[in-house]
Amino acid sequence: MSFILPHISRTEAAQKFKIVRQHSEKLCQSLEIEDYIIQTTAEASPVKWNLAHVTWFYETFILNVHTKNYQDFHPQFRYLFNSYYEQVGKYFPRPQRGLLSRPTVKEVYRYRAYVDEQMLHLFETATEEQWKDIAFRLMIGLNHEQQHQELLLTDLKYNLAFNPLRPAYREDLAISNRYSMPDLKWFEFEGGLDFIGFEGNGFAYDNESPRHQIFIQPFKLSSRLVTNGEYLEFIENGGYQRPELWLSDGWSTLKQTGWNAPLYWEKLEGTWWQMTLGGMRKVALNEPVCHISYYEADAFATWKEKRLPTEIEWEIAAWDLKMEGNFRENDFLHPIAAEEKEGLLQMFGDVWEWTQTPYTPYPNYRPQTGALGEYNGKFMCNQMVLRGGSCVTPIDHIRVTYRNFFYPNERWQFKGFRLAEGV
């Protein structure tokens, strides 16, 4: 990973570690024991697995490296909770994670407590020579756990939505009182030479660097995200029945899956409803459309005679904006309507925004050596870049340069889009 850590004391490291670890468990306070175990699709891991995997990360990449004669909590956990790190060893098949009743949820929490205790002890006892590498690996681990906090919520939503009862994750989630939305406007950006990518102090993943010069044509970006109401017009205009709007792979996927609306939308007695982490709600026309595949976003853009932005356009447009929006801390855990104000809106939070950019390395990119090099680099093929974070992303986890990536057919993550066009 590429980052410059000015200086983090052991006390600061312990505080950050405790906060992130506590947040993961706080997210689970409303769950019943049965909610921890289920897995209804290969992409949506059980809650129990997410909690254990992030713990395995600290144990594998920090404690086993820097603690002399470290004793694993359980020797088989190396196998059970490894996700995809080939250089670490074999791992349990991802689609079968929900088939394991053991270890129990209680044992997973004991595992977390054991590793937490060992980590805090290491912070106190590590040599100064060790500390630089420990701090480096810790920052990766903390950001990794924040990613899994987001995945915990998205996976849980999918697993709960599978249930015909459509149970809510939490009944007390905040509900937005915005009932209108600003008109869609277009902002024009000059072309020319510029720079993108991470540079400076703080943490960033290796796929965000090196910062490099780019040439960009003039472009326009829409002022806000595409809404449910606008997407409903696409549906009613036969958007899911018109092959001329779709990429070939997208049309093939549509025929195989039977898509006719965004994920979690259901038409009940003539009215569209959607599953949320707060249970079933009527589709609000002014909210950003969410749980959309790249194929659907691209088809809508074609229908509107526009296109999706590139990740370069998105980053150039976002550079001077405040890092504010509807993040996990707002406690909606659901996209909300754009605020009535001027300027580019909803660039951060609400939904991860699809771009038309394939996920590939930046010029002169070099992955981290060793097993940690498998974190991002080996996925740079056949996926698309998303930007901006979502309503379940922690606000201190996002950056202008942050590059998320998913396969174009995937919909379970909080994903939406805005439109762009040339000048």
C-alpha positions in Angstrom: 0.0 0.0 0.0 1.2 3.5 -0.7 1.0 6.1 2.1 3.1 8.4 4.0 2.4 8.2 7.8 3.9 11.4 9.4 4.0 9.9 12.8 1.5 7.8 14.8 2.3 7.2 18.4 1.5 4.0 20.1 -1.2 5.7 22.1 -2.8 7.1 19.0 -2.6 3.7 17.3 -4.3 2.0 20.3 -7.1 4.6 20.2 -7.7 4.2 16.5 -7.6 0.4 16.8 -10.2 0.4 19.7 -12.5 2.7 17.8 -12.6 0.8 14.6 -12.9 -2.6 16.4 -15.8 -1.2 18.6 -17.6 0.1 15.5 -17.7 -3.4 13.9 -19.3 -4.8 17.0 -21.7 -1.9 17.4 -23.1 -2.6 14.0 -24.1 -6.0 15.3 -26.0 -4.9 18.4 -29.4 -5.2 16.9 -28.9 -8.6 15.4 -30.3 -11.9 16.5 -27.9 -14.9 16.7 -29.4 -16.4 13.5 -28.6 -13.2 11.6 -24.9 -13.8 12.0 -24.8 -17.1 10.1 -26.8 -17.0 6.9 -25.3 -16.6 3.4 -27.8 -16.5 0.5 -25.4 -15.8 -2.3 -21.7 -16.3 -2.9 -21.0 -12.5 -2.8 -22.8 -11.9 0.6 -20.7 -13.4 3.3 -22.2 -14.1 6.8 -21.8 -11.5 9.5 -19.9 -14.0 11.6 -17.4 -14.5 8.8 -16.8 -10.7 8.3 -16.1 -10.3 12.0 -13.7 -13.2 12.0 -11.9 -12.3 8.7 -10.9 -8.8 9.7 -9.5 -10.3 13.0 -7.6 -12.9 11.0 -6.0 -10.1 9.0 -4.4 -8.6 12.1 -3.4 -12.0 13.4 -1.9 -13.0 10.1 -0.2 -9.8 8.9 0.8 -8.2 12.2 0.8 -10.6 15.2 2.4 -13.6 13.4 5.0 -11.3 11.9 6.0 -9.2 14.9 5.1 -11.3 18.0 7.7 -13.9 19.0 6.3 -17.4 19.5 2.8 -16.1 18.8 0.1 -18.7 19.5 -2.8 -18.6 17.0 -6.2 -18.5 18.7 -7.1 -21.6 16.6 -4.8 -23.2 14.0 -7.7 -23.9 11.5 -8.8 -20.2 11.5 -5.9 -19.5 9.1 -7.8 -21.7 6.6 -11.4 -20.8 7.5 -11.0 -17.0 7.5 -8.5 -16.4 4.7 -10.4 -14.7 1.9 -8.2 -14.9 -1.2 -4.5 -14.6 -0.2 -2.9 -17.5 -2.1 0.5 -16.7 -0.6 -0.8 -17.3 2.9 -2.2 -20.7 2.1 -5.4 -22.5 1.2 -8.8 -21.0 2.1 -12.3 -22.2 2.6 -14.6 -21.8 -0.4 -16.4 -18.5 -0.4 -19.8 -19.8 -1.5 -19.8 -22.2 1.5 -19.1 -19.8 4.3 -22.8 -19.9 5.4 -22.7 -23.7 5.8 -20.6 -23.6 9.0 -22.3 -23.6 12.3 -19.0 -23.7 14.1 -17.1 -21.7 15.2 -20.0 -20.3 17.1 -20.7 -16.6 17.2 -19.5 -16.6 20.9 -16.3 -18.1 19.8 -15.8 -15.5 17.1 -16.2 -12.8 19.6 -13.7 -14.6 21.9 -11.3 -14.7 18.9 -11.8 -10.9 18.4 -11.1 -10.3 22.1 -8.0 -12.5 22.1 -6.5 -10.7 19.1 -7.4 -7.3 20.4 -5.6 -8.1 23.7 -2.5 -9.3 21.7 -2.5 -6.3 19.5 -2.7 -3.8 22.3 0.1 -5.7 24.1 2.2 -5.5 20.9 1.7 -1.7 20.7 3.3 -1.4 24.1 6.2 -3.9 23.7 7.3 -3.6 20.1 10.7 -2.2 19.5 11.2 1.1 17.7 12.6 -0.8 14.8 9.4 -2.9 14.6 7.1 0.0 15.1 7.3 1.6 11.6 6.3 -1.6 9.9 3.6 -2.3 12.6 2.1 1.1 12.0 2.1 0.6 8.2 0.3 -2.8 8.5 -2.0 -1.4 11.1 -3.3 1.3 8.8 -4.0 -1.2 6.2 -5.8 -3.4 8.7 -8.0 -0.6 10.0 -9.0 0.5 6.6 -9.6 -3.1 5.7 -11.9 -3.5 8.6 -13.8 -0.3 7.6 -14.3 -1.9 4.2 -15.7 -5.0 5.9 -18.0 -2.9 8.1 -19.5 -1.6 4.8 -19.6 -5.1 3.4 -21.2 -6.4 6.6 -24.2 -4.0 6.1 -24.5 -4.7 2.3 -24.2 -8.5 2.8 -26.7 -8.4 5.6 -29.2 -6.4 3.5 -29.0 -9.0 0.8 -29.4 -11.9 3.2 -32.4 -10.3 5.0 -34.0 -9.4 1.7 -33.9 -13.1 0.7 -36.4 -13.7 3.5 -40.1 -13.4 2.4 -40.7 -11.6 5.7 -38.4 -8.8 4.6 -37.1 -8.2 8.2 -35.5 -4.9 9.1 -31.9 -4.7 10.2 -33.0 -1.8 12.4 -36.4 -0.3 13.0 -35.0 3.0 14.3 -33.0 4.2 11.3 -33.3 7.9 10.5 -35.7 8.7 7.6 -35.0 11.8 5.4 -37.5 14.6 5.5 -36.5 15.9 2.0 -39.5 15.7 -0.2 -38.2 17.7 -3.2 -35.0 17.7 -5.2 -33.0 20.3 -7.2 -33.4 20.4 -11.0 -30.7 18.6 -12.9 -28.0 21.0 -14.2 -24.8 20.6 -16.1 -21.3 21.8 -15.1 -18.7 22.3 -17.7 -15.0 21.5 -17.2 -12.1 22.6 -19.3 -9.9 20.1 -20.9 -6.1 20.0 -21.0 -3.3 18.7 -18.9 -3.9 17.8 -15.2 -3.0 15.3 -12.5 -4.9 12.6 -10.8 -4.0 10.1 -8.1 -2.9 10.2 -4.5 0.0 12.2 -3.2 0.9 13.6 0.2 0.4 12.6 3.9 -2.1 10.1 5.1 -3.2 6.7 4.1 -4.2 5.5 0.6 -4.4 2.2 -1.1 -1.7 1.3 -3.6 -4.2 1.4 -6.5 -4.6 5.2 -6.0 -1.0 5.9 -7.0 1.3 7.0 -8.3 -0.1 10.5 -9.0 0.4 11.1 -12.7 -0.3 13.6 -15.5 -3.3 13.1 -17.8 -4.8 14.8 -20.7 -8.5 15.3 -20.7 -11.0 16.6 -23.2 -13.6 19.2 -22.1 -16.6 17.6 -20.5 -19.9 18.2 -18.7 -21.0 16.5 -15.5 -24.6 16.4 -14.2 -25.2 18.3 -10.9 -26.7 15.3 -9.0 -27.3 11.6 -9.1 -29.9 9.9 -11.3 -33.1 9.5 -9.2 -35.6 6.7 -8.8 -38.2 8.8 -10.6 -35.9 9.3 -13.6 -35.0 5.6 -13.6 -38.7 4.7 -13.4 -39.3 6.6 -16.6 -36.6 4.4 -18.2 -38.4 1.2 -17.0 -41.8 2.5 -18.2 -40.3 3.4 -21.6 -39.4 -0.3 -22.1 -35.8 0.1 -21.0 -35.5 -3.5 -20.0 -37.1 -4.7 -23.3 -34.9 -2.7 -25.8 -31.7 -4.5 -26.7 -30.5 -1.5 -28.7 -29.8 0.3 -25.4 -27.7 -2.4 -23.9 -24.1 -3.7 -24.2 -24.0 -7.2 -25.5 -22.8 -8.7 -22.2 -25.5 -6.6 -20.4 -28.3 -7.8 -22.6 -27.1 -11.4 -22.2 -27.0 -10.9 -18.4 -30.5 -9.4 -18.4 -31.9 -12.4 -20.3 -30.3 -14.8 -18.0 -31.4 -13.1 -14.8 -34.8 -11.7 -15.8 -34.0 -8.2 -14.5 -36.8 -5.7 -14.9 -36.0 -3.2 -12.2 -33.2 -2.3 -9.7 -32.3 -4.9 -7.1 -34.7 -4.9 -4.1 -37.6 -3.2 -6.0 -40.9 -5.0 -5.9 -44.2 -4.0 -7.4 -47.0 -4.6 -5.0 -50.6 -3.8 -6.0 -49.4 -1.4 -8.7 -46.9 0.5 -6.4 -43.1 0.1 -6.4 -41.6 -0.8 -3.0 -37.9 -1.5 -2.1 -36.2 -3.4 0.6 -34.0 -1.2 2.8 -32.0 -1.9 6.0 -35.0 -0.4 7.7 -37.4 -2.8 6.1 -39.8 -2.3 3.1 -40.5 1.3 2.0 -42.2 2.8 -0.9 -39.8 3.9 -3.6 -39.2 7.6 -3.2 -39.0 9.2 -6.6 -36.6 12.0 -5.5 -34.0 9.6 -4.0 -30.9 8.4 -5.9 -31.5 5.1 -7.7 -29.5 2.4 -6.0 -28.4 -1.2 -6.4 -27.8 -0.8 -10.1 -25.3 -2.8 -12.2 -22.9 -1.1 -14.6 -25.0 -2.6 -17.5 -28.1 -0.9 -16.3 -26.4 2.4 -15.7 -24.9 2.3 -19.1 -28.2 1.4 -20.8 -30.0 4.3 -19.0 -27.2 6.7 -20.1 -27.6 5.5 -23.7 -31.4 6.0 -23.5 -30.8 9.6 -22.3 -28.3 10.1 -25.2 -25.6 10.7 -22.5 -22.8 8.6 -21.1 -21.2 7.7 -17.7 -18.3 9.8 -16.6 -14.8 8.5 -16.7 -13.0 8.1 -13.3 -10.6 10.9 -14.5 -13.5 13.3 -15.1 -15.0 12.4 -11.7 -11.8 13.0 -9.8 -11.1 16.3 -11.6 -14.6 17.5 -10.8 -14.4 16.4 -7.1 -11.0 17.8 -6.2 -12.1 21.1 -4.8 -15.3 19.9 -3.1 -15.8 19.5 0.7 -15.8 15.9 1.9 -19.4 16.0 3.0 -22.5 13.9 2.2 -24.8 11.1 3.4 -22.4 8.7 5.0 -22.8 5.9 7.6 -22.6 8.4 10.4 -25.8 10.1 9.2 -27.6 6.8 10.3 -29.9 6.7 7.3 -28.1 3.7 5.8 -30.0 4.5 2.7 -29.6 7.1 -0.1 -31.5 10.4 0.4 -32.6 13.1 -1.9 -30.1 15.8 -2.9 -30.1 19.0 -1.0 -31.6 22.1 -2.7 -28.4 24.1 -3.2 -26.0 25.2 -5.9 -23.0 23.3 -7.3 -22.1 19.7 -7.8 -24.2 17.6 -5.4 -23.9 14.1 -3.9 -20.3 13.5 -5.1 -19.6 11.9 -1.8 -21.8 9.4 0.1 -25.3 8.1 -0.9 -24.1 5.6 -3.6 -20.9 4.5 -5.1 -20.9 6.0 -8.6 -20.2 3.9 -11.6 -17.7 5.3 -14.1 -17.0 4.0 -17.6 -13.4 3.3 -16.7 -12.1 -0.3 -16.5 -10.2 -1.1 -13.3 -6.5 -1.1 -14.4 -3.2 0.1 -12.9 -2.1 3.6 -13.1 1.2 4.3 -15.1 4.2 3.0 -13.2 2.0 1.2 -10.6 3.9 -1.3 -8.4 2.0 -3.5 -6.0 3.2 -4.2 -2.5 5.6 -7.1 -2.3 4.5 -10.3 -0.5 1.0 -11.5 0.3 -0.2 -7.9 1.0 0.4 -7.3 -2.7 -2.7 -9.4 -3.4 -4.9 -6.8 -1.8 -5.7 -4.8 -5.0 -3.3 -5.5 -7.8 -4.5 -9.0 -8.8 -8.0 -7.8 -9.4 -7.1 -5.3 -12.1 -9.0 -7.1 -14.9 -12.7 -7.3 -16.0 -14.0 -4.9 -13.3 -15.1 -1.2 -13.4 -14.2 1.7 -11.2 -16.6 3.3 -8.8 -16.0 6.6 -6.9 -17.3 8.6 -4.0 -18.4 6.3 -1.2 -22.0 5.4 -0.1 -24.5 5.8 2.7 -22.8 2.9 4.5 -19.2 4.1 4.1 -17.5 5.7 7.1 -16.7 9.3 6.3 -13.1 9.0 7.5 -12.6 6.1 5.1 -13.2 8.0 1.9 -10.9 10.2 -0.2 -11.1 12.0 -3.6 -8.7 9.5 -5.0 -10.4 6.3 -3.6 -10.9 3.7 -6.3 -13.5 1.1 -5.6 -14.1 -1.7 -8.2 -16.8 -4.3 -9.0 -17.8 -6.6 -11.8 -20.3 -4.9 -14.1 -23.1 -7.4 -13.4 -23.0 -6.9 -9.6 -25.8 -5.1 -7.8 -25.8 -5.9 -4.1 -23.5 -3.0 -3.2 -24.9 0.5 -2.8 -24.2 1.6 -6.4 -25.8 4.3 -8.5 -24.6 6.8 -11.1 -24.7 10.3 -12.6 -24.5 11.3 -16.2 -21.8 13.0 -18.3 -21.3 14.2 -21.8 -18.7 15.8 -24.0 -18.5 19.5 -24.9 
